[in-house]
Every structure is written in structure tokens, then in C-alpha cells.
Amino acid sequence: MPVFQKAFVLIKVAPGHTEDVVDALMKIPEVTEAHIVPGDWDVIAVISAQKQIVVPSDEKVYRLVLDKVVKIKHVQDTSTMVSQFSKTK
């Protein structure tokens, strides 16, 4: 059974384009959730990266953010947090 690691990407978006960015994020297969939130950041995206022996999941997450997320039109800034341990119901 594959093991996945979660990461949370906080995203600042140009005013008036939050829903466009959320729609674009949801087209990325590794993005499992995208939430519009109030506060310093506009969107939180949840990424699920499969752990592999050759490429660490941390590196896969950062490549995904750099190669796909930051290139979405109207994305102004990001901050990525990679989960080291999780529990879910």
C-alpha cells in the first residue's frame, strides 16, 4: 500500500481572483483540497505526495509547488508546510 505525505500550501492571491486560483489548483492531481480562508493568506491547498525511495516526498512537494502552484496566474506568494506526523479520523 502506498504511503503519502501531506503538505499545506498557504497562498496569497491577487484581489478578485481567489476562485480562479482555487479552480486551477483543483486541476493539479496531487492537490486534494483547496480552501478560501480569511486572514493573511487567501487560500490553503492540501497536497498529498506519495513517498518514494528515489525521490523523497519533501522534494516532490517542493517541486510541485515551484513547478505548478507558483506558476498559476494571480498567485502572488506561497508558504509551504510539510507534515512530519499526522492523525486523521
TASUL-V70559 format. One record per pair of residues at least 12 apart in sequence whose C-alpha atoms are under 10 Angstrom apart, sorted by the first residue. I is the first residue (numbers start at 1). J is the second residue. If there is no record, write none. Layout:
((I,J) (I,J))
//
This chain:
((2,50) (2,51) (2,52) (3,48) (3,49) (3,50) (3,51) (3,52) (3,57) (4,47) (4,48) (4,49) (4,50) (4,51) (4,52) (4,57) (5,47) (5,48) (5,49) (5,50) (5,51) (5,56) (5,57) (5,58) (5,60) (5,61) (5,82) (5,83) (5,84) (5,85) (5,86) (6,30) (6,31) (6,32) (6,46) (6,47) (6,48) (6,49) (6,50) (6,57) (6,58) (6,61) (6,81) (6,82) (6,83) (6,84) (6,85) (6,86) (7,31) (7,45) (7,46) (7,47) (7,48) (7,49) (7,57) (7,58) (7,61) (7,62) (7,80) (7,81) (7,82) (7,83) (7,84) (8,31) (8,33) (8,34) (8,44) (8,45) (8,46) (8,47) (8,48) (8,61) (8,79) (8,80) (8,81) (8,82) (8,83) (9,31) (9,34) (9,41) (9,43) (9,44) (9,45) (9,46) (9,47) (9,61) (9,62) (9,65) (9,69) (9,78) (9,79) (9,80) (9,81) (9,82) (10,34) (10,35) (10,37) (10,40) (10,41) (10,42) (10,43) (10,44) (10,45) (10,46) (10,77) (10,78) (10,79) (10,80) (10,81) (11,36) (11,37) (11,40) (11,41) (11,42) (11,43) (11,44) (11,45) (11,69) (11,70) (11,75) (11,76) (11,77) (11,78) (11,79) (11,80) (12,40) (12,41) (12,42) (12,43) (12,44) (12,74) (12,75) (12,76) (12,77) (12,78) (12,79) (13,41) (13,42) (13,43) (13,72) (13,73) (13,74) (13,75) (13,76) (13,77) (13,78) (14,42) (14,73) (14,74) (14,75) (14,76) (14,77) (15,42) (15,74) (16,74) (17,42) (17,73) (17,74) (17,75) (18,35) (18,36) (18,37) (18,42) (18,43) (18,74) (18,75) (19,34) (19,35) (19,36) (19,42) (19,43) (20,72) (20,73) (20,74) (20,75) (21,34) (21,36) (21,42) (21,43) (21,69) (21,72) (21,73) (21,74) (21,75) (22,34) (22,35) (22,36) (22,42) (22,43) (22,44) (22,45) (22,72) (24,68) (24,69) (24,72) (24,73) (25,43) (25,45) (25,46) (25,47) (25,68) (25,69) (25,72) (26,45) (28,47) (28,64) (28,68) (28,69) (29,47) (29,48) (29,49) (30,46) (30,47) (30,48) (30,49) (30,50) (30,61) (30,64) (31,45) (31,46) (31,47) (31,48) (31,49) (31,64) (31,69) (32,45) (32,46) (32,47) (32,48) (33,45) (33,46) (33,47) (33,48) (34,46) (34,47) (41,77) (41,78) (41,79) (42,75) (43,75) (43,78) (44,78) (44,79) (44,80) (45,69) (45,80) (46,80) (46,81) (46,82) (47,61) (47,64) (47,65) (47,80) (47,82) (48,60) (48,61) (48,82) (49,61) (49,64) (57,82) (58,81) (58,82) (58,83) (58,84) (61,80) (61,81) (61,82) (62,80) (62,81) (62,82) (65,78) (65,79) (65,80) (66,78))
//
